[in-house]
Each structure stands twice: as structure tokens, then as C-alpha cells.
Amino acid sequence: MPTPQDIQKVFSPFYNAETNIWERFSEKIKVREFQKNEVIKDYQSVEKYLNIVASGSVGLFVWNGKKDICINLLYENSFMSDYFSFLKQKPSGIKTQALEDCILWSISYPDLNELYSRNETGLRIGKAIPEILFLRKQQDQINLLTLSPEERYLNLISQRPEIFQRTPLKIIASYLGLTAESLSRLRKRVTGK
């Protein structure tokens, strides 16, 4: 079970609060474990939890009619959710899947809303969560639309080098908007190997 300090560590780059605030938050956490390749939330189902990746990695995917397309890769201390479905409490076209054995710290929609309603700090925490998710996704979208494939690849290496040891290349390629073959050629060109 995560301690209040564990929860505070995840939030602290974005929102500082006293440890006692995180005590109430951590009391609501449910620890869930998933095996590598296990589907956490399937297509056209409702997201019931907002999650923090405690260990392992998770991919978010959409189906383009032929194959899964990776729209996000998340590792330790990241928030993970089909947030659109979570907010609306309606099904969506996003699937979440464990890319490694993983442990999630999960808080349900009703429990999170109860925390929001308790006091002003709960509301501020509620405001911080979508801001964290938005900032990361906004930067991903900007990079996809404005950077070349090589620049996106180099960014990924510099910002998250562990990704290449922990994630299959076909998923990384999908996340970068490339085919596996294009990524392989790009890696050879950049590394000379």
C-alpha cells in the first residue's frame, strides 16, 4: 500500500501540499497488479480508475481498423487513465495494456470525487491531475505535428532513454508515428549501427 509520502512524491513536481492531505488520498488507493500484455481497460469500456503507475509500464492504444496505434507510453510515477472515459464515466475507444508486469495505485471515480468535495485542498488536487495529464499530452501532440521523425526519436532518447530497453520497438514506432521498418532505418542512421 502506498504511503502518503509515496503519493506526495508523484504530485510534488506539480503541486505541493502538506503530508496530511496525502494521507486521505492514500487511504482511498486500491493496489492493482497486472501481468505483461494483460489488458487493463478494453476498448469500448468505462474507465473506473485514475491510476498512478507504481512499477512497470503501460501503453494506451486506439484501433485504426487494422491494428493498435500507441498514443501514450507511461512508466513509474506517471498518471495513467483513459481520462476522457473516466471524466464522463462512459465507454471510449481507448485500450490500456500492461507492457510489463505492473502495479497500479488506483483511485475510483466516486472516491476521487469524495476527496474533491471535502475541502479546498481536495479541489486543488482535483485541478492538478488534469493539468498534469494535459501538459504531457499537449507536448506529445506538438512534437508529433512539428518535429521530424528523427527529432521525435532523439527527443525520446534524451527524455526517456529507458524506453528502448523496456518497450518493444513496434510499440515505440507506433507511438512515434512510424512503421517498425522506418524506426529501424532511423536508428541505424542515427547510431551508425
Secondary structure, 3 states (H helix, E strand, C coil): CCCHHHHHHHHCCCCCCCHHHHHHHHHCCEEEEECCCCEEECCCECCCEEEEEEECCEEEEEECCCCEEEEEEECCCCEECCHHHHHHCCCECEEEEECCCEEEEEEEHHHHHHHHHHCHHHHHHHHHHHHHHHHHHHHHHHHHHHCCHHHHHHHHHHHCCCHHHHCCHHHHHHHHCCCHHHHHHHHHHHHCC
